[in-house]
Amino acid sequence: MQSGGFFPRLEAITKIADYLDCSVDYLLGRTSCMQESPEDDLKREFLAVFDELSFTEQVEVIELLLEKLKKNPPL
């Protein structure tokens, strides 16, 4: 790195986040929420699986979700 700085290892960042009881994203300034919610984990898991699908499969999932939302709109 030309700036003369260094990048801490992910393990070190994780230990600091654990010590401070906050998320790594919060330490890195990627979110203003100190703690991740279970919903965040669920979203991340869904997106990881969704990204593995083909385009056609992604379209099918979106269509199914839209159909479900039309039948049962969120409150």
C-alpha positions, -999 to +999 in steps of 0.1 A: +000+000+000+015+033-010-001+055+017+021+039+043-009+026+062-021-009+068-053-029+066-062-048+098-070-085+094-107-094+093-100-115+124-088-084+143-118-063+132-142-091+142-126-093+177-129-056+181-166-057+171-172-086+195-155-067+223-175-035+216-207-056+211-213-041+177-213-052+141-183-052+118-203-030+094-208-005+121-171-003+128-164+002+091-190+029+088-213+009+065-243+012+088-255+035+116-270+005+134-246-009+160-263-044+160-276-064+132-311-077+135-323-112+127-340-097+097-307-085+084-293-121+086-324-134+068-321-108+041-284-116+036-291-153+034-319-148+009-298-126-013-269-151-012-292-179-024-310-156-049-276-146-065-269-183-071-300-187-092-302-183-130-319-153-144-350-174-152-351-188-117-348-153-103-377-141-124-398-170-112-390-162-075-399-126-080-432-135-097-440-159-068-432-133-042-453-106-060-482-131-063-480-139-026-479-102-017-510-094-037-529-122-019-515-111+016-504-075+015-481-064+044-496-044+071 
